[in-house]
Amino acid sequence: MATIRDVSRESGLSTGTISKALSTPDKVSPKNLARVNAAIKKLNYKPNMLSQKFRKKTSNTIVVLVPDIANLFFAKVISGIETVAQKEGFSVLLGDTKDTIEREKEFVSMVETKLADGIINLRPYKAGDALLPKEGIVSVNASSCENTPGPSVRIDNVQAAEKVVDYLINLGHKRIGVISGLIDNPHTIDRLSGYKQALEKAGIVFDPNLVIEGDFNYWSGLNAAESFTRMENVPTAIFSMNDQMAIAAIKGFSNNGFKVPDDISVTGFDDMNVSRYCTPTLTTVAQPAEKIGEKSAELLFELLSNTTPKITEHILPYEFVIRESTRPPK
């Protein structure tokens, strides 16, 4: 295997020039750079990237903290992050935190010990239960919520939820159930706030019994649907706080003899690919998941380059998509 000394002999240049050509080619003359590249190609030289990173005191790695790696929404955000990271010459390490602070600490320590350069956190900020932002750690919160400190990227969850419920009310629905995420999750809090605002505008009294707590996974949507069907006065419409629970709820209603949307309307949130192909197709909020990932990565690399971003909170547009799962009540 060729070494940097072999490249030096072949090119007739010092090892220092070879090293500079590899790490900062813009500081080497075009003539010498051409000689280095020719020698590298002839010898099939493979630079020791680990030693280069050590000398530069950078790992060229970023960590993405994922609270639930099986969640399809997060997969699309990560895809956007990967696109930008590759262009920047960085690797992406996924940290499956299981939505726990203890697991987060392990990955944050990687930045503290220089094994990674920065962090993108997909767990929404929760006051009193957050490690980030932290002094000395370059980080961005992606898919964040209102009142998130530090650099962040999000949609307006309150406004989006209000828009969904406004639509259901305008169809004629007055008894609208909710399948929420975990009740202390910041996304749940924001979306429930939007739900309440829509009810208040329409003069509909909020009934806490119509909110059934889920956890953003399929099984909780199925269980919530069964709970709604056992109510003496079954809701005529459901606002589910993500598509996974909404799709499972449609199955749960069908299992109990309720047809969607003939007997009950169902809406989701996220617009996963499967939402366009399930039966019936799902009315939902389309979050720009990949764009959230791209913007989060761009913001992180601005910070890593010691550039002061003009904007540190990006609120991206969403789209409300009307499909077959909603109709006026009987």
Rosetta silent file (secondary structure, phi, psi, omega in degrees, C-alpha in Angstrom):
SEQUENCE: MATIRDVSRESGLSTGTISKALSTPDKVSPKNLARVNAAIKKLNYKPNMLSQKFRKKTSNTIVVLVPDIANLFFAKVISGIETVAQKEGFSVLLGDTKDTIEREKEFVSMVETKLADGIINLRPYKAGDALLPKEGIVSVNASSCENTPGPSVRIDNVQAAEKVVDYLINLGHKRIGVISGLIDNPHTIDRLSGYKQALEKAGIVFDPNLVIEGDFNYWSGLNAAESFTRMENVPTAIFSMNDQMAIAAIKGFSNNGFKVPDDISVTGFDDMNVSRYCTPTLTTVAQPAEKIGEKSAELLFELLSNTTPKITEHILPYEFVIRESTRPPK
SCORE:     score description
SCORE:     0.000 S_00000001
   1 L     0.000  130.343 -178.280    0.000    0.000    0.000 S_00000001
   2 L   -67.242  146.942  177.601    1.376    3.379   -1.045 S_00000001
   3 L  -113.849  173.227  179.550    2.275    5.907    1.647 S_00000001
   4 H   -64.057  -29.023  177.571    2.471    9.698    1.651 S_00000001
   5 H   -68.431  -36.244  176.721    6.287    9.354    1.303 S_00000001
   6 H   -63.394  -41.540  178.019    5.783    7.327   -1.890 S_00000001
   7 H   -64.417  -38.338  178.701    3.596   10.123   -3.257 S_00000001
   8 H   -61.146  -47.132 -179.743    6.296   12.622   -2.242 S_00000001
   9 H   -65.151  -42.872 -177.362    8.998   10.727   -4.149 S_00000001
  10 H   -64.936  -39.459 -176.518    6.792   10.195   -7.192 S_00000001
  11 H   -87.582  -18.948 -176.716    5.732   13.847   -7.411 S_00000001
  12 L    76.589   20.409 -179.653    9.076   15.339   -6.364 S_00000001
  13 L  -117.802  160.326 -178.892    7.331   17.415   -3.693 S_00000001
  14 L   -70.915  158.115  177.103    7.672   17.454    0.095 S_00000001
  15 H   -62.983  -30.621  177.648    5.348   15.440    2.344 S_00000001
  16 H   -63.104  -40.797  178.458    4.184   18.785    3.771 S_00000001
  17 H   -67.534  -39.553  177.849    3.014   19.900    0.338 S_00000001
  18 H   -60.451  -46.979 -179.388    1.267   16.561   -0.205 S_00000001
  19 H   -60.748  -41.802  179.771   -0.516   16.919    3.141 S_00000001
  20 H   -66.598  -37.621  179.459   -1.550   20.490    2.333 S_00000001
  21 H   -63.306  -33.022 -179.489   -2.835   19.401   -1.088 S_00000001
  22 H   -78.699  -37.542 -174.168   -5.057   16.805    0.597 S_00000001
  23 H   -93.698  -39.098 -179.640   -6.400   19.014    3.392 S_00000001
  24 L  -137.453   72.005 -174.961   -6.439   22.517    1.865 S_00000001
  25 H   -59.489  -24.895  179.927   -5.950   22.186   -1.916 S_00000001
  26 H   -68.083  -14.119 -179.762   -6.807   25.867   -2.446 S_00000001
  27 H   -97.159    7.991  179.058   -3.515   26.750   -0.720 S_00000001
  28 L  -115.179  140.457 -179.142   -1.416   24.762   -3.229 S_00000001
  29 L   -62.181  148.171  179.593   -0.463   26.076   -6.673 S_00000001
  30 H   -54.545  -37.709 -179.140   -2.363   24.531   -9.610 S_00000001
  31 H   -64.248  -48.537  179.960    0.916   23.149  -11.002 S_00000001
  32 H   -68.089  -35.499  178.627    1.856   21.362   -7.757 S_00000001
  33 H   -63.637  -38.599  177.902   -1.707   20.190   -7.212 S_00000001
  34 H   -65.088  -38.772  178.376   -1.680   18.568  -10.652 S_00000001
  35 H   -65.954  -40.564  178.629    1.608   16.788   -9.795 S_00000001
  36 H   -64.008  -47.523 -178.213    0.165   15.511   -6.514 S_00000001
  37 H   -63.474  -37.109  178.661   -3.024   14.258   -8.146 S_00000001
  38 H   -65.560  -42.244  179.492   -1.067   12.512  -10.895 S_00000001
  39 H   -66.123  -42.187  178.799    1.136   10.741   -8.333 S_00000001
  40 H   -60.666  -43.921 -178.681   -1.889    9.720   -6.230 S_00000001
  41 H   -66.019  -42.449 -178.495   -3.634    8.304   -9.287 S_00000001
  42 H   -64.781  -41.133 -176.158   -0.531    6.410  -10.464 S_00000001
  43 H   -89.128   -6.708 -175.243    0.178    4.900   -7.020 S_00000001
  44 L    54.713   46.520 -176.664   -3.513    4.384   -6.116 S_00000001
  45 L   -75.447  133.395  177.502   -2.772    6.157   -2.840 S_00000001
  46 L  -111.797  109.406 -179.249   -5.521    6.068   -0.168 S_00000001
  47 L   -62.186  147.018  175.127   -5.164    8.900    2.382 S_00000001
  48 L   -80.945   96.219 -174.715   -5.513    8.021    6.046 S_00000001
  49 H   -66.134  -33.237 -178.875   -8.721    9.951    6.725 S_00000001
  50 H   -62.577  -43.886 -179.107   -8.657    9.198   10.449 S_00000001
  51 H   -69.818  -34.006  176.736   -5.287   10.855   10.929 S_00000001
  52 H   -63.100  -43.516  179.516   -6.378   13.811    8.796 S_00000001
  53 H   -63.417  -37.791  179.835   -9.458   14.288   10.954 S_00000001
  54 H   -64.313  -42.850 -179.541   -7.316   14.106   14.072 S_00000001
  55 H   -67.304  -36.914 -179.037   -4.981   16.815   12.786 S_00000001
  56 H   -81.751   -7.946 -178.388   -7.873   19.020   11.736 S_00000001
  57 L    58.429   39.629  175.217   -9.629   18.369   15.078 S_00000001
  58 L  -140.987  149.570 -177.733  -12.855   17.501   13.275 S_00000001
  59 L  -100.880  -13.351 -173.607  -14.629   14.180   12.798 S_00000001
  60 L    53.712   36.939  179.278  -16.672   15.097    9.688 S_00000001
  61 E  -135.378  137.251  171.062  -19.558   13.338   11.428 S_00000001
  62 E  -119.218  152.380  179.697  -22.868   14.638   12.718 S_00000001
  63 E  -106.433  134.194  173.806  -25.267   12.840   15.050 S_00000001
  64 E  -111.466  115.562  179.723  -29.017   12.725   14.465 S_00000001
  65 E   -86.061  119.447 -175.798  -30.974   11.969   17.642 S_00000001
  66 E  -117.079  118.626 -178.466  -34.126   10.001   16.779 S_00000001
  67 L   -70.365  -26.130  179.622  -36.734    9.342   19.501 S_00000001
  68 L  -149.577   99.333 -172.698  -38.349    6.501   17.513 S_00000001
  69 L   -68.250  -15.994  179.733  -36.341    5.105   14.613 S_00000001
  70 L   -85.357   -9.943 -178.466  -39.373    3.111   13.356 S_00000001
  71 L   -71.451  124.629 -174.147  -41.443    6.269   12.812 S_00000001
  72 H   -68.273  -28.848  177.322  -41.864    6.827    9.066 S_00000001
  73 H   -63.085  -45.028  179.786  -41.983   10.619    9.408 S_00000001
  74 H   -62.415  -34.030  179.841  -38.512   10.665   10.973 S_00000001
  75 H   -60.011  -38.795 -179.795  -37.215    8.486    8.136 S_00000001
  76 H   -72.331  -35.743  176.737  -38.110   11.229    5.623 S_00000001
  77 H   -63.874  -43.953 -179.483  -36.493   13.931    7.779 S_00000001
  78 H   -62.379  -37.543  178.101  -33.311   11.840    8.008 S_00000001
  79 H   -59.336  -42.049  177.552  -33.302   11.438    4.219 S_00000001
  80 H   -65.008  -39.802  177.482  -33.208   15.234    3.868 S_00000001
  81 H   -62.136  -45.581 -179.093  -30.378   15.499    6.400 S_00000001
  82 H   -59.020  -41.177 -178.977  -28.370   12.834    4.552 S_00000001
  83 H   -57.343  -47.473 -178.497  -28.700   14.698    1.245 S_00000001
  84 H   -72.282  -41.499 -177.795  -27.106   17.851    2.642 S_00000001
  85 H   -61.005  -40.438  179.249  -24.508   16.027    4.777 S_00000001
  86 H   -62.207  -41.717  178.965  -23.195   14.096    1.757 S_00000001
  87 H   -62.566  -31.338 -179.092  -22.713   17.321   -0.188 S_00000001
  88 L   -86.549   -2.703 -179.450  -20.710   18.687    2.759 S_00000001
  89 L    77.259   25.643 -179.405  -18.561   15.546    2.950 S_00000001
  90 L  -108.964  149.541  171.679  -19.976   14.519    6.332 S_00000001
  91 E   -93.194  154.510  178.887  -21.167   11.161    7.633 S_00000001
  92 E  -116.334  124.417  176.624  -24.440   10.844    9.561 S_00000001
  93 E  -105.800  122.656  178.924  -24.662    8.731   12.703 S_00000001
  94 E   -86.502  127.668  177.054  -28.192    7.829   13.811 S_00000001
  95 E  -110.681  100.826  179.081  -28.723    7.848   17.569 S_00000001
  96 E   -78.971  101.481 -171.886  -31.870    5.886   18.466 S_00000001
  97 L   -86.935   -8.564 -175.569  -32.608    7.426   21.866 S_00000001
  98 L    56.431   25.019  179.680  -35.863    5.529   22.572 S_00000001
  99 L    59.362   37.199  179.398  -37.122    8.982   23.637 S_00000001
 100 L  -124.661  143.953  177.601  -35.008    8.879   26.811 S_00000001
 101 H   -64.631  -36.898 -177.844  -32.590   11.427   28.261 S_00000001
 102 H   -59.382  -43.468  179.187  -30.198    8.655   29.320 S_00000001
 103 H   -70.378  -35.646  178.027  -29.675    7.540   25.711 S_00000001
 104 H   -59.843  -40.851 -178.005  -29.362   11.151   24.558 S_00000001
 105 H   -56.795  -39.356 -178.796  -26.516   11.708   27.031 S_00000001
 106 H   -60.282  -41.322 -176.838  -24.479    8.945   25.372 S_00000001
 107 H   -80.516  -34.321  175.536  -24.660   10.652   21.970 S_00000001
 108 H   -61.465  -35.883 -179.596  -24.165   14.188   23.293 S_00000001
 109 H   -65.302  -22.561  177.509  -20.936   12.961   24.900 S_00000001
 110 H   -65.076  -36.766  177.155  -19.690   12.034   21.416 S_00000001
 111 H   -73.534  -38.965 -179.804  -19.630   15.726   20.508 S_00000001
 112 H   -63.353  -30.963 -179.917  -18.090   16.648   23.850 S_00000001
 113 L   -99.662   11.772  174.022  -15.253   14.165   23.211 S_00000001
 114 L    70.456   18.333  174.825  -14.832   15.268   19.552 S_00000001
 115 L   -81.225  -15.994  174.293  -16.075   11.976   18.072 S_00000001
 116 L  -144.260  160.182 -173.370  -18.752   14.016   16.283 S_00000001
 117 L   -98.448  -29.193 -177.345  -19.004   17.691   15.351 S_00000001
 118 E  -163.019  173.131 -174.157  -22.666   18.552   15.876 S_00000001
 119 E  -133.378  137.679  165.843  -26.165   17.274   16.594 S_00000001
 120 E  -113.187  121.254 -174.964  -29.571   17.466   14.941 S_00000001
 121 E  -105.130  122.314  178.575  -32.239   16.513   17.467 S_00000001
 122 L   -92.731    0.543  175.962  -35.588   15.173   16.223 S_00000001
 123 L   -88.065  124.209 -178.333  -37.012   15.083   19.743 S_00000001
 124 L   -62.965  146.680 -177.840  -39.104   18.198   20.387 S_00000001
 125 L   -67.375  131.755  177.269  -37.822   20.476   23.131 S_00000001
 126 L  -128.353  114.378 -177.523  -39.473   19.961   26.515 S_00000001
 127 L   -56.276  134.968  179.893  -38.595   22.450   29.261 S_00000001
 128 L    82.490   -5.221 -178.612  -37.066   20.755   32.295 S_00000001
 129 L  -143.428   48.653 -177.249  -36.431   17.569   30.327 S_00000001
 130 L  -144.236  135.906  175.620  -33.894   18.559   27.677 S_00000001
 131 L   -86.797  -26.805 -175.358  -30.111   18.287   27.330 S_00000001
 132 L  -118.113  148.106    1.954  -29.984   20.597   24.335 S_00000001
 133 L   -72.502  154.002 -177.617  -29.255   23.348   23.589 S_00000001
 134 L  -140.714  138.204 -179.428  -26.051   23.175   25.639 S_00000001
 135 L   -59.757  133.317  179.575  -23.037   25.479   25.723 S_00000001
 136 L    89.667   -6.653  178.879  -20.149   24.078   23.698 S_00000001
 137 L  -114.604  120.709  176.320  -22.420   21.778   21.651 S_00000001
 138 L   -81.076  117.173 -175.777  -23.407   22.838   18.131 S_00000001
 139 E  -146.543  156.314  175.479  -26.996   21.636   17.729 S_00000001
 140 E  -134.378  138.084  175.092  -30.247   22.221   15.840 S_00000001
 141 E   -97.581  115.592  178.635  -33.720   21.049   16.857 S_00000001
 142 E   -97.248  148.817 -178.069  -35.583   19.717   13.830 S_00000001
 143 L    57.636   44.992 -175.806  -39.365   19.226   13.864 S_00000001
 144 L   -85.881 -171.457 -178.652  -39.517   21.483   16.912 S_00000001
 145 L  -130.039 -178.674  177.473  -42.413   23.325   18.537 S_00000001
 146 L   -59.820  148.651  176.059  -43.259   26.809   19.752 S_00000001
 147 L    64.272   30.936  174.656  -40.890   28.349   22.324 S_00000001
 148 L   -84.006  121.492  177.717  -37.942   26.120   21.393 S_00000001
 149 L   -76.311  152.407  177.885  -34.678   27.789   22.481 S_00000001
 150 L    81.814  175.658 -179.282  -31.712   27.714   20.124 S_00000001
 151 L   -60.026  136.123 -176.090  -31.629   27.060   16.357 S_00000001
 152 E  -155.230  161.087  177.079  -34.690   25.138   15.165 S_00000001
 153 E  -136.183  134.552 -177.881  -36.828   24.110   12.188 S_00000001
 154 E  -163.951  174.737  164.416  -40.564   23.388   12.336 S_00000001
 155 L  -104.860  173.715  174.758  -44.023   23.991   10.946 S_00000001
 156 L   -86.344   92.948 -176.626  -46.738   25.901   12.816 S_00000001
 157 H   -64.089  -37.200 -179.828  -48.355   22.910   14.552 S_00000001
 158 H   -62.613  -50.449 -178.126  -51.000   25.042   16.283 S_00000001
 159 H   -63.620  -40.836 -178.038  -52.152   26.648   13.044 S_00000001
 160 H   -64.369  -44.000  179.044  -52.090   23.351   11.112 S_00000001
 161 H   -64.450  -40.869  178.618  -54.231   21.552   13.708 S_00000001
 162 H   -60.608  -39.247 -179.122  -56.664   24.481   13.802 S_00000001
 163 H   -63.968  -41.840  178.936  -56.990   24.311   10.007 S_00000001
 164 H   -61.162  -48.750 -175.729  -57.888   20.594   10.124 S_00000001
 165 H   -70.701  -35.863  173.009  -60.549   21.079   12.790 S_00000001
 166 H   -55.138  -44.661 -178.990  -61.922   24.207   11.060 S_00000001
 167 H   -61.596  -44.878 -179.701  -62.440   22.059    7.970 S_00000001
 168 H   -64.421  -40.801  178.574  -64.312   19.361    9.930 S_00000001
 169 H   -64.171  -41.448  179.483  -66.508   21.969   11.611 S_00000001
 170 H   -66.026  -25.076  174.397  -67.293   23.573    8.240 S_00000001
 171 H   -73.242  -16.753 -179.925  -68.392   20.146    6.989 S_00000001
 172 L   115.901    0.300 -179.474  -70.956   20.174    9.816 S_00000001
 173 L   -77.794  134.849  177.470  -69.176   18.117   12.485 S_00000001
 174 L  -120.782  -25.605  178.160  -69.660   19.294   16.065 S_00000001
 175 L  -107.196   95.641 -171.762  -68.595   16.254   18.073 S_00000001
 176 E  -115.215  116.372  178.822  -64.955   15.762   17.052 S_00000001
 177 E   -83.076  160.497  179.713  -62.761   13.219   18.814 S_00000001
 178 E  -128.197  131.577  166.670  -58.997   13.457   19.126 S_00000001
 179 E  -105.350  106.405 -173.375  -56.352   10.733   19.054 S_00000001
 180 E   -93.233  172.336  165.020  -53.412   12.524   20.620 S_00000001
 181 L   -83.073 -171.089  175.630  -49.778   11.695   21.124 S_00000001
 182 L   -53.683  135.854 -165.667  -48.465   11.302   24.664 S_00000001
 183 L   -63.544  -23.781  179.396  -50.169   14.083   26.568 S_00000001
 184 L   -97.487    4.620  177.564  -46.926   15.780   27.695 S_00000001
 185 L   -72.368  131.625 -178.355  -45.339   15.661   24.216 S_00000001
 186 H   -57.037  -33.799  176.327  -44.809   19.229   22.893 S_00000001
 187 H   -64.679  -41.214  177.069  -46.310   18.288   19.517 S_00000001
 188 H   -60.052  -46.031 -177.928  -49.404   17.029   21.316 S_00000001
 189 H   -60.527  -45.993 -179.643  -49.640   20.253   23.333 S_00000001
 190 H   -65.205  -45.285 -176.355  -49.373   22.469   20.242 S_00000001
 191 H   -71.156  -33.460  176.164  -51.842   20.444   18.154 S_00000001
 192 H   -67.993  -34.660  176.179  -54.333   20.186   21.012 S_00000001
 193 H   -62.053  -42.563  177.310  -54.109   23.971   21.374 S_00000001
 194 H   -63.699  -39.970  177.097  -55.035   24.333   17.682 S_00000001
 195 H   -59.624  -47.110 -178.598  -57.960   21.926   18.155 S_00000001
 196 H   -65.570  -38.269  179.528  -59.285   23.954   21.107 S_00000001
 197 H   -63.201  -39.823  179.197  -58.907   27.247   19.209 S_00000001
 198 H   -65.928  -41.943  178.214  -61.004   25.917   16.333 S_00000001
 199 H   -62.012  -45.020 -177.483  -63.732   24.735   18.729 S_00000001
 200 H   -61.296  -42.467  178.921  -63.762   28.064   20.549 S_00000001
 201 H   -60.124  -34.811 -177.004  -64.147   30.028   17.299 S_00000001
 202 L   -89.224    0.177  179.876  -67.137   27.861   16.405 S_00000001
 203 L    74.040   24.600  178.485  -68.729   28.164   19.858 S_00000001
 204 L   -99.044  128.092 -178.268  -68.263   24.442   20.601 S_00000001
 205 L   -74.279  131.248  178.419  -67.469   23.578   24.225 S_00000001
 206 L   -67.341  129.066  178.041  -64.270   21.537   24.666 S_00000001
 207 L  -115.783  106.579 -177.853  -65.009   18.064   26.068 S_00000001
 208 H   -60.797  -20.352  179.370  -61.871   16.395   27.536 S_00000001
 209 H   -69.456  -15.309  179.523  -63.609   13.006   27.284 S_00000001
 210 H   -88.917    0.635  177.579  -63.254   13.235   23.505 S_00000001
 211 E  -104.385  115.386  178.230  -59.441   13.246   23.750 S_00000001
 212 E  -110.496  124.727 -175.636  -57.933    9.760   23.867 S_00000001
 213 E   -74.858  128.784  172.567  -54.186    9.584   24.492 S_00000001
 214 L  -117.591 -161.135  178.799  -52.085    7.635   22.018 S_00000001
 215 L  -141.750   22.784  178.937  -48.332    7.464   21.422 S_00000001
 216 L    72.862    6.674  177.655  -48.026    8.156   17.668 S_00000001
 217 L  -108.306  160.807 -173.949  -47.842    4.394   16.920 S_00000001
 218 H   -54.889  -48.071 -171.854  -50.339    2.206   15.028 S_00000001
 219 H   -60.088  -33.795 -178.005  -51.614    0.167   17.959 S_00000001
 220 H   -71.408  -29.193  174.500  -52.710    3.247   19.913 S_00000001
 221 H   -68.013  -39.592  177.912  -54.823    4.400   16.959 S_00000001
 222 H   -63.300  -47.037 -179.595  -56.503    1.002   16.836 S_00000001
 223 H   -64.228  -39.241 -179.675  -57.217    1.061   20.582 S_00000001
 224 H   -63.377  -42.244  179.959  -58.501    4.647   20.436 S_00000001
 225 H   -59.925  -43.612  179.556  -60.987    3.774   17.676 S_00000001
 226 H   -63.533  -36.340  177.639  -62.377    0.909   19.742 S_00000001
 227 H   -66.234  -40.046  179.199  -62.736    3.275   22.724 S_00000001
 228 H   -64.147  -39.320 -177.323  -64.661    5.799   20.625 S_00000001
 229 H   -68.693  -19.301  178.879  -67.079    3.119   19.366 S_00000001
 230 L   -86.730   -4.832  178.989  -67.954    2.211   22.972 S_00000001
 231 L   -71.798  147.483  179.085  -69.067    5.773   23.739 S_00000001
 232 L   -63.694  -39.048  177.761  -72.783    6.373   24.193 S_00000001
 233 L  -118.337   93.421 -174.379  -72.561    9.303   21.769 S_00000001
 234 L   -69.532  135.884  177.175  -69.923    8.353   19.186 S_00000001
 235 L   -59.115  154.568  176.722  -68.078   11.303   17.551 S_00000001
 236 L   -94.117  -10.697  179.402  -68.867   11.981   13.903 S_00000001
 237 E  -150.957  153.926 -179.241  -65.243   12.916   13.116 S_00000001
 238 E  -128.801  131.381  170.219  -61.743   12.197   14.433 S_00000001
 239 E  -104.368  108.177  177.826  -58.655   14.401   14.409 S_00000001
 240 E   -97.066  137.987 -173.880  -55.645   12.079   14.723 S_00000001
 241 L   -82.044    0.443  163.503  -52.302   13.714   15.516 S_00000001
 242 L  -157.321  167.159 -175.189  -50.423   11.558   13.018 S_00000001
 243 H   -69.270  -36.264 -177.815  -51.136    9.363   10.004 S_00000001
 244 H   -58.386  -47.680  179.473  -50.051    6.097   11.603 S_00000001
 245 H   -67.415  -35.900 -179.839  -52.705    6.353   14.311 S_00000001
 246 H   -63.954  -45.456 -179.307  -55.303    7.584   11.791 S_00000001
 247 H   -64.121  -41.025  177.280  -54.782    4.623    9.449 S_00000001
 248 H   -66.853  -35.421  179.105  -54.991    2.173   12.347 S_00000001
 249 H   -63.932  -39.350  177.480  -58.116    3.962   13.607 S_00000001
 250 H   -57.896  -41.987  177.013  -59.811    3.431   10.233 S_00000001
 251 H   -64.327  -43.025 -179.876  -59.147   -0.292   10.675 S_00000001
 252 H   -63.173  -40.994  177.931  -60.434   -0.165   14.258 S_00000001
 253 H   -65.268  -41.910  178.671  -63.683    1.526   13.226 S_00000001
 254 H   -60.896  -41.081  178.930  -64.174   -1.019   10.434 S_00000001
 255 H   -60.358  -26.077 -177.303  -63.642   -3.873   12.915 S_00000001
 256 L  -106.031   18.452  172.650  -66.501   -2.452   14.986 S_00000001
 257 L    85.190   14.292  178.691  -68.951   -1.945   12.138 S_00000001
 258 L  -106.902  129.227  178.890  -68.288    1.741   11.374 S_00000001
 259 L   -95.430  136.516  175.734  -67.539    2.809    7.805 S_00000001
 260 L  -105.401  123.719    9.347  -65.142    5.687    7.088 S_00000001
 261 L  -102.211    8.847 -173.647  -66.238    8.258    5.974 S_00000001
 262 L   -59.936  -45.649 -178.201  -69.943    7.246    5.793 S_00000001
 263 L   -96.667  -30.249 -177.378  -70.341    6.835    9.557 S_00000001
 264 L  -153.732  135.389  177.320  -67.313    8.728   10.823 S_00000001
 265 E   -90.722  148.445 -179.547  -64.686   11.010    9.224 S_00000001
 266 E  -134.650  132.646  174.049  -60.976   10.588   10.024 S_00000001
 267 E  -122.176  156.557  179.350  -58.077   12.998    9.498 S_00000001
 268 L  -121.447 -160.030 -179.277  -54.341   12.531   10.034 S_00000001
 269 L  -160.901  121.219  177.041  -51.173   14.586   10.251 S_00000001
 270 E   131.878  -43.333 -174.826  -47.841   14.143    8.332 S_00000001
 271 L    63.863   60.372  171.754  -48.924   12.837    4.893 S_00000001
 272 L   -67.976  158.222 -178.841  -46.880    9.647    4.794 S_00000001
 273 H   -55.722  -39.392 -176.800  -46.708    7.921    1.411 S_00000001
 274 H   -65.227  -22.172 -177.531  -49.072    5.171    2.556 S_00000001
 275 H   -66.565  -20.662  179.177  -51.760    7.786    3.332 S_00000001
 276 H   -84.936  -11.414 -173.113  -52.302    8.261   -0.405 S_00000001
 277 L  -121.646   -7.334  178.027  -52.931    4.549   -0.969 S_00000001
 278 L   -72.446  168.545 -178.789  -54.880    3.342    2.080 S_00000001
 279 L  -119.165  117.349   -7.125  -58.660    2.800    1.790 S_00000001
 280 L   -73.412  162.534  176.431  -60.116    5.355    1.997 S_00000001
 281 L   -64.007  149.611 -165.497  -57.265    7.713    1.161 S_00000001
 282 L   -97.141  127.572  168.439  -56.478    9.967    4.115 S_00000001
 283 E   -73.006  129.227 -170.429  -57.253   13.661    4.579 S_00000001
 284 E  -160.907  171.124  171.860  -54.180   15.017    6.356 S_00000001
 285 E   -93.483  124.405  179.072  -51.615   17.758    6.935 S_00000001
 286 E   -90.592  106.317  174.074  -48.620   17.382    4.619 S_00000001
 287 L   -83.657  140.799  177.647  -45.463   18.257    6.522 S_00000001
 288 L   -80.706   69.919 -170.560  -42.397   18.982    4.330 S_00000001
 289 H   -56.623  -48.420 -178.702  -40.409   16.274    6.135 S_00000001
 290 H   -66.086  -36.984  178.255  -37.441   16.112    3.754 S_00000001
 291 H   -66.515  -35.571  174.876  -37.259   19.893    3.557 S_00000001
 292 H   -59.662  -43.744  178.861  -37.222   20.019    7.377 S_00000001
 293 H   -64.351  -45.212 -179.120  -34.231   17.672    7.286 S_00000001
 294 H   -62.382  -47.738 -178.093  -32.437   19.663    4.588 S_00000001
 295 H   -64.498  -37.728  178.333  -33.001   23.018    6.295 S_00000001
 296 H   -63.545  -42.951  179.615  -31.885   21.614    9.664 S_00000001
 297 H   -67.731  -41.857  178.396  -28.660   20.286    8.149 S_00000001
 298 H   -60.344  -41.532  179.217  -27.978   23.541    6.285 S_00000001
 299 H   -65.472  -41.056  179.220  -28.448   25.470    9.529 S_00000001
 300 H   -63.404  -43.218 -178.370  -26.135   23.095   11.416 S_00000001
 301 H   -70.373  -28.777  171.384  -23.363   23.431    8.811 S_00000001
 302 H   -60.943  -45.695 -178.939  -23.681   27.215    8.936 S_00000001
 303 H   -66.365  -38.754 -179.473  -23.074   27.024   12.680 S_00000001
 304 H   -67.709  -26.910  179.046  -20.181   24.565   12.268 S_00000001
 305 L   -87.519    9.024  179.828  -18.494   26.953    9.843 S_00000001
 306 L    64.329   23.996  174.341  -18.700   29.697   12.500 S_00000001
 307 L   -89.916  136.783  177.276  -21.120   31.626   10.321 S_00000001
 308 L   -85.871  111.059 -177.786  -23.826   33.539   12.185 S_00000001
 309 L   -64.389  143.004  177.076  -27.128   32.522   10.535 S_00000001
 310 L   -68.158  -34.282  179.107  -29.482   35.349    9.570 S_00000001
 311 L  -126.412  130.296  178.806  -32.415   33.198   10.740 S_00000001
 312 L  -110.298  -11.054  173.222  -32.181   30.660   13.558 S_00000001
 313 E  -122.375  111.858 -179.912  -35.870   29.660   13.679 S_00000001
 314 E  -104.117  120.052  176.211  -37.263   28.411   10.382 S_00000001
 315 E  -108.031  107.253 -173.154  -41.042   27.906   10.202 S_00000001
 316 L   -88.898  152.856  179.713  -41.727   26.020    6.970 S_00000001
 317 L   -73.504  149.856  174.856  -45.057   25.967    5.087 S_00000001
 318 L  -119.252  174.424  178.337  -47.339   22.933    5.258 S_00000001
 319 E  -132.514  137.722  174.419  -50.226   21.821    3.035 S_00000001
 320 E   -96.580  119.186 -173.015  -53.691   20.601    4.019 S_00000001
 321 E  -109.969  118.350 -179.656  -54.630   17.719    1.719 S_00000001
 322 L   -95.545  124.449  179.342  -58.291   16.722    1.402 S_00000001
 323 L  -128.827 -148.054 -168.251  -58.921   13.109    0.351 S_00000001
 324 L   -86.938  -10.147 -170.514  -61.609   10.448    0.740 S_00000001
 325 L   -83.415    3.773 -179.491  -61.647    9.889    4.520 S_00000001
 326 L  -131.760  146.394  176.309  -63.833   12.923    5.317 S_00000001
 327 L  -163.538  167.045  177.102  -67.364   13.998    4.434 S_00000001
 328 L   -60.839  152.313  179.086  -70.286   15.835    6.073 S_00000001
 329 L   -68.853  160.012  178.719  -71.978   13.918    8.932 S_00000001
 330 L   -63.120    0.000    0.000  -75.138   11.972    8.266 S_00000001
